[in-house]
Amino acid sequence: MKSIVTEFTEICFFCGKPAECEHHLIFGKGNRDLSEEDGLKVPSCNRCHNIGTTIERIHDNSMAERLSKMLGQVIWESHYGDREAFRRRYGKSYL
């Protein structure tokens, strides 16, 4: 897994349990592929990613989804460029 976020690819970024999948920090509207290219993904267990209760998981939890995209943007800007460059690449700013 190519990630510019963490070097710890075997443990869930959110709870520390063994990772079972990847979470793309920026997703939706074709942005998942860009997130994949840019390394904006983190290891996740299935519970934290999409099968836990709404309060426990990222997907279908509007606050967690928004925070995920904000974190992705901050990391992208610190690694690749500025806010305007992010906006051009991803179509909007989450900050």
VENURFEN-V546611 format. One line per field, one symbol per residue. psi: psi as a letter, one per 40 degrees, with the letter a starting at -180 (. if undefined). burial: 1 if it has 16 or more other ideal C-beta (glycine too) atoms within 10 Angstrom, else 0. A space follows every 50 residues. Layout:
psi->???
burial->???
This chain:
psi->hhhediegeeihddeeihieaihhdhiifeeddddddefgiiiiidddde eiidddidiehdddddddddddddddddddaadddddddeeihe.
burial->00111000000111000010011111100010011101111111101110 010000110010011001101110111000000001000100010
